[in-house]
Amino acid sequence: MTEHFYAIIMAGGGGTRLWPLSRQDRPKQSLALVGEDSMFRVSVERLFPLFPPERIFVVTGQNHADDLRRDTPELPPQNFLMEPFGRESGPAAGLGTIHIATQDPDAVIAVLTADHHITDIEAFLNVLRSAYEVAQKGKIVTLGISPSYPSTGFGYIKRGELIETVGGYKVYQAEGFREKPDHTTAIEFLTSGQYSWNAGMFIWKASQALAEFEKQKPGIYQNLQTIRQAYGTPEYTAVIEKVWPDMEKISLDYAIMEKAANVAVIPADIGWSDIGSWSALYEVLHIERGDDQQNVLHSKDTNAIMLDTTGTLILSNRLVVTIGVENLVIVDTEDALLICHRDKAQDIRAVVKQLQETGKKNLL
């Protein structure tokens, strides 16, 4: 039934908001942030009941491919598609799609990422099966996460009319994508009951996605076609390195999804979290292992004494003592120490930018 169903895992992000643990040579997808396995390994492993290894493709940077291959020996080495350097999710998804379309013109592809935490794997796979059926009928499908609070950190998708029910999941016309809102607007979205979080997971026919690239981003499309013509030839590496600098740096939402025709959204409750920041990681871990004061030690190796301390996340291999503090993130590595309020964890990008501007590349 799903013999033409493929998955692309985009694993090229730098994870700068998880500095100082996430670094250029070991970004967040290679880190064991929640369990004992890396985020990437977990992202691949949960797909195995639905996708055989030969139908799982990975788009990543050249510097990370070897580590990711070692992490997932089940995947064929040729299924790792390497970007010369990052161009955000638009070109990355296009690269994966053009490769799969070359092998299987009838392919339907689930475009996923390597930094999502999902607790209800069975529900996740079931909604993917339903999305596959919907995509085969000519819809580009996005999975919408049922919002549990008025988040200002996610984009939103407004649901339109109900189209059908497939596999027990309601399928709606997507009426529009909304940028990350302010707090007041987020409350309005939540109380309206018409919005889902945009989790950045899309399911599409390869041919339909490429048609959208051709229509909306002809420059990217032409570069993808040039890469496609070199696929399987000795010139492939030289060709992709030549055209990649001309690829527009743009997210998939901006490149295609916000203006695409025939977009459907399937609301899903799959226990989803985007591990994109220390505050997001805290929200996941404090449910699983928080103490009576809502404090979290990242792992069994973390050594801490916490007096009159609440709502604090600590990651350190040496003793950390806190007295009379609340809602902090403390991350201690060999060459850097981060201490910040959980509400300010998103601002770590500014720290990384300052390190770049001052030439401290050894800390990136």
GURO-303500 format. One record per residue (C-alpha): residue number from 1; residue in three letters; x, y, z. Coordinates in Angstrom, 3 decimals, m for minus. Layout:
residues N
(site NUM; "ALA"; (X; Y; Z))
...
END
This chain:
residues 364
(site 1; "MET"; (0.000; 0.000; 0.000))
(site 2; "THR"; (2.853; 2.396; 0.763))
(site 3; "GLU"; (5.455; 1.051; m1.670))
(site 4; "HIS"; (6.002; 4.554; m3.071))
(site 5; "PHE"; (6.326; 6.223; 0.343))
(site 6; "TYR"; (9.728; 7.763; 1.195))
(site 7; "ALA"; (11.093; 9.886; 4.014))
(site 8; "ILE"; (13.573; 12.748; 3.957))
(site 9; "ILE"; (15.196; 13.716; 7.239))
(site 10; "MET"; (16.765; 17.160; 7.149))
(site 11; "ALA"; (19.748; 17.054; 9.491))
(site 12; "GLY"; (21.867; 20.015; 8.516))
(site 13; "GLY"; (21.035; 22.644; 11.126))
(site 14; "GLY"; (23.650; 24.098; 13.431))
(site 15; "GLY"; (21.567; 24.119; 16.598))
(site 16; "THR"; (23.023; 27.433; 17.749))
(site 17; "ARG"; (20.319; 27.953; 20.390))
(site 18; "LEU"; (21.693; 24.916; 22.232))
(site 19; "TRP"; (25.180; 26.384; 22.560))
(site 20; "PRO"; (27.557; 25.683; 24.311))
(site 21; "LEU"; (26.718; 21.962; 24.064))
(site 22; "SER"; (25.827; 22.104; 20.379))
(site 23; "ARG"; (28.854; 23.058; 18.266))
(site 24; "GLN"; (29.679; 23.217; 14.576))
(site 25; "ASP"; (31.558; 19.924; 14.714))
(site 26; "ARG"; (28.882; 18.238; 16.846))
(site 27; "PRO"; (25.484; 19.915; 16.328))
(site 28; "LYS"; (22.327; 19.090; 18.224))
(site 29; "GLN"; (21.183; 16.290; 15.922))
(site 30; "SER"; (24.286; 14.320; 16.981))
(site 31; "LEU"; (23.631; 14.849; 20.700))
(site 32; "ALA"; (21.734; 12.615; 23.119))
(site 33; "LEU"; (19.521; 15.369; 24.489))
(site 34; "VAL"; (16.590; 13.364; 25.857))
(site 35; "GLY"; (17.564; 9.693; 26.014))
(site 36; "GLU"; (20.720; 7.669; 25.453))
(site 37; "ASP"; (20.622; 7.907; 21.653))
(site 38; "SER"; (21.248; 10.958; 19.502))
(site 39; "MET"; (18.329; 13.019; 18.239))
(site 40; "PHE"; (19.167; 11.846; 14.718))
(site 41; "ARG"; (19.254; 8.171; 15.653))
(site 42; "VAL"; (15.885; 8.471; 17.378))
(site 43; "SER"; (14.408; 10.322; 14.377))
(site 44; "VAL"; (15.466; 7.535; 12.011))
(site 45; "GLU"; (14.590; 4.616; 14.268))
(site 46; "ARG"; (10.978; 5.627; 14.778))
(site 47; "LEU"; (10.438; 5.467; 11.005))
(site 48; "PHE"; (11.458; 1.816; 10.584))
(site 49; "PRO"; (7.953; 0.333; 11.116))
(site 50; "LEU"; (6.717; 2.305; 8.095))
(site 51; "PHE"; (9.767; 2.914; 5.902))
(site 52; "PRO"; (12.396; 0.321; 4.951))
(site 53; "PRO"; (15.936; 1.722; 5.302))
(site 54; "GLU"; (16.409; 2.079; 1.555))
(site 55; "ARG"; (13.495; 4.534; 1.450))
(site 56; "ILE"; (14.858; 6.839; 4.153))
(site 57; "PHE"; (17.065; 9.665; 2.859))
(site 58; "VAL"; (19.090; 12.179; 4.850))
(site 59; "VAL"; (20.097; 15.679; 3.767))
(site 60; "THR"; (23.014; 16.997; 5.783))
(site 61; "GLY"; (26.253; 18.935; 5.569))
(site 62; "GLN"; (29.482; 17.402; 4.336))
(site 63; "ASN"; (31.099; 17.841; 7.747))
(site 64; "HIS"; (28.407; 15.821; 9.528))
(site 65; "ALA"; (27.665; 12.976; 7.123))
(site 66; "ASP"; (30.248; 10.520; 8.485))
(site 67; "ASP"; (29.027; 10.896; 12.068))
(site 68; "LEU"; (25.412; 10.420; 11.030))
(site 69; "ARG"; (26.261; 7.370; 8.928))
(site 70; "ARG"; (27.984; 5.775; 11.912))
(site 71; "ASP"; (24.928; 6.535; 14.017))
(site 72; "THR"; (22.575; 4.740; 11.609))
(site 73; "PRO"; (24.403; 1.813; 9.959))
(site 74; "GLU"; (21.046; 0.452; 8.752))
(site 75; "LEU"; (20.747; 3.197; 6.132))
(site 76; "PRO"; (22.473; 2.767; 2.755))
(site 77; "PRO"; (25.489; 5.111; 2.554))
(site 78; "GLN"; (24.265; 6.521; m0.764))
(site 79; "ASN"; (21.065; 7.734; 0.926))
(site 80; "PHE"; (23.023; 10.494; 2.659))
(site 81; "LEU"; (22.767; 13.545; 0.416))
(site 82; "MET"; (25.343; 16.179; 1.211))
(site 83; "GLU"; (24.936; 19.927; 0.924))
(site 84; "PRO"; (28.225; 21.768; 0.321))
(site 85; "PHE"; (26.985; 24.222; 2.973))
(site 86; "GLY"; (23.666; 25.162; 4.527))
(site 87; "ARG"; (20.997; 26.947; 2.492))
(site 88; "GLU"; (18.108; 26.375; 4.948))
(site 89; "SER"; (15.230; 23.962; 4.532))
(site 90; "GLY"; (13.946; 25.031; 1.097))
(site 91; "PRO"; (16.908; 23.863; m1.001))
(site 92; "ALA"; (17.521; 20.940; 1.389))
(site 93; "ALA"; (14.017; 19.573; 0.853))
(site 94; "GLY"; (14.347; 20.215; m2.868))
(site 95; "LEU"; (17.611; 18.268; m3.030))
(site 96; "GLY"; (16.076; 15.255; m1.334))
(site 97; "THR"; (12.967; 15.430; m3.484))
(site 98; "ILE"; (14.846; 15.623; m6.783))
(site 99; "HIS"; (16.959; 12.578; m5.869))
(site 100; "ILE"; (13.964; 10.475; m4.906))
(site 101; "ALA"; (11.936; 11.602; m7.941))
(site 102; "THR"; (14.766; 10.455; m10.199))
(site 103; "GLN"; (14.513; 6.952; m8.738))
(site 104; "ASP"; (10.724; 6.803; m8.402))
(site 105; "PRO"; (8.591; 9.291; m10.363))
(site 106; "ASP"; (5.522; 8.146; m8.381))
(site 107; "ALA"; (7.118; 8.848; m5.008))
(site 108; "VAL"; (5.239; 10.400; m2.107))
(site 109; "ILE"; (7.650; 11.930; 0.398))
(site 110; "ALA"; (7.420; 12.784; 4.085))
(site 111; "VAL"; (9.739; 15.723; 4.764))
(site 112; "LEU"; (10.847; 15.574; 8.402))
(site 113; "THR"; (13.579; 16.978; 10.636))
(site 114; "ALA"; (16.087; 15.506; 13.072))
(site 115; "ASP"; (15.313; 17.642; 16.115))
(site 116; "HIS"; (11.756; 16.646; 16.993))
(site 117; "HIS"; (10.835; 14.762; 20.148))
(site 118; "ILE"; (7.753; 12.564; 19.680))
(site 119; "THR"; (6.365; 10.440; 22.492))
(site 120; "ASP"; (3.419; 8.743; 20.739))
(site 121; "ILE"; (5.189; 6.897; 17.930))
(site 122; "GLU"; (2.144; 4.807; 17.016))
(site 123; "ALA"; (m0.001; 7.906; 16.498))
(site 124; "PHE"; (2.804; 9.548; 14.503))
(site 125; "LEU"; (3.046; 6.600; 12.112))
(site 126; "ASN"; (m0.734; 6.378; 11.791))
(site 127; "VAL"; (m1.070; 10.034; 10.841))
(site 128; "LEU"; (1.734; 9.608; 8.291))
(site 129; "ARG"; (m0.222; 6.735; 6.728))
(site 130; "SER"; (m3.293; 8.938; 6.479))
(site 131; "ALA"; (m1.233; 11.808; 5.059))
(site 132; "TYR"; (0.152; 9.455; 2.406))
(site 133; "GLU"; (m3.374; 8.659; 1.218))
(site 134; "VAL"; (m4.295; 12.339; 1.108))
(site 135; "ALA"; (m1.102; 13.285; m0.758))
(site 136; "GLN"; (m1.783; 10.632; m3.383))
(site 137; "LYS"; (m5.011; 12.492; m4.181))
(site 138; "GLY"; (m3.104; 15.675; m5.036))
(site 139; "LYS"; (m2.837; 17.538; m1.748))
(site 140; "ILE"; (0.334; 18.813; m0.151))
(site 141; "VAL"; (m0.177; 17.794; 3.463))
(site 142; "THR"; (1.182; 19.435; 6.575))
(site 143; "LEU"; (0.873; 17.957; 10.042))
(site 144; "GLY"; (m0.592; 20.433; 12.501))
(site 145; "ILE"; (0.140; 19.984; 16.188))
(site 146; "SER"; (m2.770; 20.617; 18.536))
(site 147; "PRO"; (m1.577; 23.608; 20.616))
(site 148; "SER"; (m1.491; 23.122; 24.380))
(site 149; "TYR"; (m0.577; 26.702; 25.300))
(site 150; "PRO"; (m0.277; 30.116; 23.551))
(site 151; "SER"; (3.236; 29.645; 22.185))
(site 152; "THR"; (5.069; 32.575; 20.621))
(site 153; "GLY"; (7.879; 30.281; 19.463))
(site 154; "PHE"; (6.019; 28.424; 16.707))
(site 155; "GLY"; (4.282; 29.413; 13.524))
(site 156; "TYR"; (0.605; 28.549; 13.161))
(site 157; "ILE"; (m1.645; 27.066; 10.474))
(site 158; "LYS"; (m5.262; 28.155; 10.199))
(site 159; "ARG"; (m7.699; 25.372; 9.407))
(site 160; "GLY"; (m10.399; 25.917; 6.806))
(site 161; "GLU"; (m13.244; 23.629; 5.829))
(site 162; "LEU"; (m13.229; 19.913; 6.597))
(site 163; "ILE"; (m12.345; 17.964; 3.451))
(site 164; "GLU"; (m12.582; 14.352; 4.601))
(site 165; "THR"; (m11.644; 11.899; 7.318))
(site 166; "VAL"; (m8.891; 9.391; 6.554))
(site 167; "GLY"; (m7.832; 6.660; 8.952))
(site 168; "GLY"; (m9.666; 8.391; 11.761))
(site 169; "TYR"; (m7.890; 11.725; 11.168))
(site 170; "LYS"; (m9.765; 14.822; 10.041))
(site 171; "VAL"; (m8.292; 16.515; 6.986))
(site 172; "TYR"; (m8.854; 20.261; 6.592))
(site 173; "GLN"; (m8.093; 22.741; 3.877))
(site 174; "ALA"; (m5.179; 24.892; 5.060))
(site 175; "GLU"; (m6.472; 28.448; 5.042))
(site 176; "GLY"; (m3.170; 30.133; 5.753))
(site 177; "PHE"; (0.185; 30.098; 7.488))
(site 178; "ARG"; (0.855; 32.599; 10.253))
(site 179; "GLU"; (4.232; 33.770; 11.493))
(site 180; "LYS"; (5.297; 33.404; 15.132))
(site 181; "PRO"; (2.791; 35.659; 16.936))
(site 182; "ASP"; (3.071; 37.943; 19.918))
(site 183; "HIS"; (1.555; 36.693; 23.173))
(site 184; "THR"; (m1.816; 38.393; 22.704))
(site 185; "THR"; (m2.223; 36.989; 19.198))
(site 186; "ALA"; (m1.126; 33.537; 20.361))
(site 187; "ILE"; (m3.908; 33.581; 22.959))
(site 188; "GLU"; (m6.393; 34.535; 20.228))
(site 189; "PHE"; (m5.177; 31.656; 18.052))
(site 190; "LEU"; (m5.498; 29.184; 20.923))
(site 191; "THR"; (m8.958; 30.258; 22.055))
(site 192; "SER"; (m10.351; 30.310; 18.506))
(site 193; "GLY"; (m9.806; 26.569; 18.139))
(site 194; "GLN"; (m9.004; 27.095; 14.446))
(site 195; "TYR"; (m5.219; 26.946; 14.570))
(site 196; "SER"; (m2.529; 24.287; 14.820))
(site 197; "TRP"; (1.174; 24.678; 15.443))
(site 198; "ASN"; (3.265; 24.428; 12.295))
(site 199; "ALA"; (5.649; 21.571; 13.059))
(site 200; "GLY"; (7.457; 21.782; 9.728))
(site 201; "MET"; (6.468; 18.258; 8.661))
(site 202; "PHE"; (5.145; 17.961; 5.110))
(site 203; "ILE"; (3.983; 15.099; 2.907))
(site 204; "TRP"; (3.845; 15.569; m0.851))
(site 205; "LYS"; (4.043; 13.909; m4.221))
(site 206; "ALA"; (7.548; 14.466; m5.540))
(site 207; "SER"; (6.173; 15.622; m8.893))
(site 208; "GLN"; (3.795; 18.091; m7.248))
(site 209; "ALA"; (6.496; 19.550; m5.000))
(site 210; "LEU"; (8.835; 20.060; m7.946))
(site 211; "ALA"; (6.034; 21.762; m9.867))
(site 212; "GLU"; (5.632; 24.181; m6.947))
(site 213; "PHE"; (9.383; 24.874; m6.960))
(site 214; "GLU"; (9.210; 25.566; m10.697))
(site 215; "LYS"; (6.265; 27.921; m10.225))
(site 216; "GLN"; (7.382; 29.789; m7.109))
(site 217; "LYS"; (11.169; 29.512; m7.092))
(site 218; "PRO"; (12.336; 28.929; m10.681))
(site 219; "GLY"; (15.955; 29.663; m9.769))
(site 220; "ILE"; (16.036; 26.888; m7.184))
(site 221; "TYR"; (14.152; 24.600; m9.561))
(site 222; "GLN"; (16.652; 25.145; m12.378))
(site 223; "ASN"; (19.566; 24.424; m10.064))
(site 224; "LEU"; (17.834; 21.240; m8.893))
(site 225; "GLN"; (17.388; 20.143; m12.502))
(site 226; "THR"; (21.087; 20.733; m13.160))
(site 227; "ILE"; (21.908; 18.551; m10.152))
(site 228; "ARG"; (19.425; 15.937; m11.352))
(site 229; "GLN"; (21.117; 15.662; m14.737))
(site 230; "ALA"; (24.426; 14.908; m13.027))
(site 231; "TYR"; (22.929; 12.329; m10.647))
(site 232; "GLY"; (24.817; 9.025; m10.862))
(site 233; "THR"; (27.688; 10.450; m12.931))
(site 234; "PRO"; (31.325; 11.140; m11.960))
(site 235; "GLU"; (30.597; 14.863; m12.362))
(site 236; "TYR"; (27.925; 14.961; m9.652))
(site 237; "THR"; (30.078; 16.370; m6.841))
(site 238; "ALA"; (31.589; 19.055; m9.060))
(site 239; "VAL"; (28.147; 20.045; m10.351))
(site 240; "ILE"; (26.499; 20.416; m6.950))
(site 241; "GLU"; (29.475; 22.386; m5.634))
(site 242; "LYS"; (29.197; 24.703; m8.642))
(site 243; "VAL"; (25.452; 25.405; m8.445))
(site 244; "TRP"; (24.950; 25.358; m4.675))
(site 245; "PRO"; (26.313; 28.891; m4.069))
(site 246; "ASP"; (23.577; 30.151; m6.409))
(site 247; "MET"; (20.839; 28.475; m4.361))
(site 248; "GLU"; (18.622; 30.992; m2.611))
(site 249; "LYS"; (18.889; 30.701; 1.162))
(site 250; "ILE"; (15.270; 30.287; 2.208))
(site 251; "SER"; (13.070; 28.183; 4.456))
(site 252; "LEU"; (10.614; 25.698; 3.010))
(site 253; "ASP"; (7.675; 27.672; 4.403))
(site 254; "TYR"; (8.719; 30.816; 2.539))
(site 255; "ALA"; (9.876; 28.983; m0.579))
(site 256; "ILE"; (6.763; 26.914; m1.198))
(site 257; "MET"; (4.258; 26.252; 1.549))
(site 258; "GLU"; (2.825; 29.714; 2.187))
(site 259; "LYS"; (1.724; 30.131; m1.445))
(site 260; "ALA"; (1.281; 26.527; m2.550))
(site 261; "ALA"; (m2.003; 25.370; m4.022))
(site 262; "ASN"; (m4.018; 22.495; m2.567))
(site 263; "VAL"; (m2.508; 22.414; 0.913))
(site 264; "ALA"; (m4.257; 20.314; 3.541))
(site 265; "VAL"; (m3.598; 20.164; 7.267))
(site 266; "ILE"; (m4.139; 17.149; 9.507))
(site 267; "PRO"; (m4.276; 18.060; 13.209))
(site 268; "ALA"; (m2.404; 15.473; 15.243))
(site 269; "ASP"; (m1.756; 14.815; 18.905))
(site 270; "ILE"; (1.513; 12.880; 18.843))
(site 271; "GLY"; (3.313; 14.157; 21.923))
(site 272; "TRP"; (5.438; 16.500; 19.806))
(site 273; "SER"; (8.115; 18.921; 20.957))
(site 274; "ASP"; (10.671; 20.876; 18.959))
(site 275; "ILE"; (13.971; 20.598; 20.833))
(site 276; "GLY"; (15.224; 23.911; 19.498))
(site 277; "SER"; (16.324; 25.644; 22.691))
(site 278; "TRP"; (17.267; 25.004; 26.306))
(site 279; "SER"; (13.843; 26.145; 27.462))
(site 280; "ALA"; (12.189; 23.656; 25.088))
(site 281; "LEU"; (14.444; 20.875; 26.360))
(site 282; "TYR"; (13.556; 21.778; 29.937))
(site 283; "GLU"; (9.840; 21.511; 29.139))
(site 284; "VAL"; (10.360; 17.965; 27.856))
(site 285; "LEU"; (12.689; 16.785; 30.611))
(site 286; "HIS"; (10.849; 18.220; 33.596))
(site 287; "ILE"; (7.825; 16.083; 32.692))
(site 288; "GLU"; (9.969; 12.953; 32.530))
(site 289; "ARG"; (12.415; 13.503; 35.373))
(site 290; "GLY"; (11.739; 16.771; 37.203))
(site 291; "ASP"; (11.960; 16.694; 41.016))
(site 292; "ASP"; (9.457; 18.113; 43.508))
(site 293; "GLN"; (10.815; 21.619; 42.855))
(site 294; "GLN"; (10.605; 21.191; 39.067))
(site 295; "ASN"; (14.391; 21.078; 38.805))
(site 296; "VAL"; (16.018; 18.908; 36.153))
(site 297; "LEU"; (19.441; 17.284; 36.049))
(site 298; "HIS"; (20.146; 16.558; 32.399))
(site 299; "SER"; (21.690; 13.133; 32.934))
(site 300; "LYS"; (22.873; 10.732; 35.596))
(site 301; "ASP"; (26.361; 12.197; 35.180))
(site 302; "THR"; (25.183; 15.671; 36.186))
(site 303; "ASN"; (26.455; 16.547; 39.664))
(site 304; "ALA"; (24.546; 19.212; 41.592))
(site 305; "ILE"; (23.424; 20.411; 45.004))
(site 306; "MET"; (20.335; 22.609; 44.716))
(site 307; "LEU"; (19.146; 24.546; 47.785))
(site 308; "ASP"; (16.103; 26.807; 47.663))
(site 309; "THR"; (16.126; 26.324; 43.883))
(site 310; "THR"; (13.159; 25.843; 41.554))
(site 311; "GLY"; (12.533; 25.357; 37.847))
(site 312; "THR"; (16.211; 25.039; 36.953))
(site 313; "LEU"; (17.977; 22.859; 34.374))
(site 314; "ILE"; (21.598; 21.844; 35.019))
(site 315; "LEU"; (23.996; 20.050; 32.698))
(site 316; "SER"; (27.494; 19.608; 34.100))
(site 317; "ASN"; (30.068; 16.917; 34.801))
(site 318; "ARG"; (31.484; 18.809; 37.777))
(site 319; "LEU"; (29.691; 19.863; 40.918))
(site 320; "VAL"; (27.290; 22.790; 40.526))
(site 321; "VAL"; (25.763; 24.337; 43.651))
(site 322; "THR"; (22.766; 26.667; 43.467))
(site 323; "ILE"; (21.219; 28.571; 46.365))
(site 324; "GLY"; (18.144; 30.791; 46.173))
(site 325; "VAL"; (17.659; 30.856; 42.402))
(site 326; "GLU"; (14.806; 29.957; 40.086))
(site 327; "ASN"; (14.089; 29.250; 36.428))
(site 328; "LEU"; (17.714; 29.099; 35.278))
(site 329; "VAL"; (19.565; 27.129; 32.630))
(site 330; "ILE"; (23.120; 26.183; 33.638))
(site 331; "VAL"; (25.227; 24.374; 31.037))
(site 332; "ASP"; (28.855; 23.719; 31.900))
(site 333; "THR"; (31.230; 22.379; 29.223))
(site 334; "GLU"; (35.018; 22.099; 29.100))
(site 335; "ASP"; (35.535; 25.534; 27.555))
(site 336; "ALA"; (32.326; 27.491; 28.203))
(site 337; "LEU"; (29.748; 28.053; 30.930))
(site 338; "LEU"; (26.220; 29.267; 30.177))
(site 339; "ILE"; (23.947; 30.708; 32.854))
(site 340; "CYS"; (20.698; 32.286; 31.715))
(site 341; "HIS"; (17.068; 32.669; 32.681))
(site 342; "ARG"; (14.894; 30.081; 30.957))
(site 343; "ASP"; (12.789; 32.845; 29.425))
(site 344; "LYS"; (15.922; 34.285; 27.775))
(site 345; "ALA"; (17.179; 31.008; 26.299))
(site 346; "GLN"; (16.200; 32.108; 22.774))
(site 347; "ASP"; (18.753; 34.933; 23.015))
(site 348; "ILE"; (21.691; 32.519; 22.841))
(site 349; "ARG"; (21.802; 33.155; 19.104))
(site 350; "ALA"; (23.028; 36.664; 19.904))
(site 351; "VAL"; (25.892; 35.148; 21.907))
(site 352; "VAL"; (26.852; 32.916; 18.994))
(site 353; "LYS"; (26.749; 35.915; 16.653))
(site 354; "GLN"; (29.055; 37.853; 18.965))
(site 355; "LEU"; (31.500; 34.948; 19.094))
(site 356; "GLN"; (31.506; 34.888; 15.294))
(site 357; "GLU"; (32.085; 38.626; 15.040))
(site 358; "THR"; (34.966; 38.562; 17.531))
(site 359; "GLY"; (36.714; 35.683; 15.781))
(site 360; "LYS"; (36.316; 33.134; 18.570))
(site 361; "LYS"; (35.664; 30.290; 16.169))
(site 362; "ASN"; (37.162; 27.753; 18.576))
(site 363; "LEU"; (34.086; 28.238; 20.771))
(site 364; "LEU"; (31.536; 27.738; 17.996))
END
